[in-house]
């Protein structure tokens, strides 16, 4: 089962986050084969959150992944969103033909209300890094849509989702994650 975990940083936690990088990466190394995508959301050079999309056996494993993460345990994050997710592209971020660099990258979270929308992959998927619906733990209820994509600006990134069909849409500057080379 695939899940999206979005840890939002607690204001003022940047120094603690930096202090915890080794522990964070060591923890993530344990999930290398399960990860579909990962990386921080940022404003300028400051991290504001951390996205992890992974394939684990069940909701309990997804929650264990999210809440046993060392920087969560240390108090870096103010809250965590854990939602079942379906990998509509069928690939990882490392398979994105656009590569790790070049262009602006975004996390777009559409938080659903009402009937499901945006279930199909958009007709021009070349700029999509990851895309799929957010679902209830049992996969039966649509709760929104999440995308990682390359786009020139936040407005263009937001346009990946159908206008006026979500209770809220968040757009965050996002970077490919992982240990530096």
Number of C-alpha atoms within 10 A of each C-alpha: 17 21 27 27 22 24 24 20 23 15 10 9 18 15 9 13 22 13 12 16 14 13 14 18 16 13 16 20 14 10 15 11 11 16 19 23 20 24 18 24 27 16 12 8 7 10 20 22 23 20 23 20 26 24 20 17 11 14 18 11 14 23 17 10 19 21 16 13 17 21 23 20 11 13 14 24 20 13 14 18 12 23 24 25 27 23 23 13 16 11 14 17 22 14 13 16 11 16 11 15 10 8 13 15 25 28 27 24 22 26 18 20 14 11 11 15 18 17 15 11 15 12 6 8 13 12 16 22 27 24 27 22 30 28 22 16 16 10 15 8 13 20 23 29 25 26 23 27 26 23 18 12 14 18 10 12 23 21 11 22 21 11 9 8 18 20 11 12 18 13 18 20 23 25 21 19 17 15 11 4 3
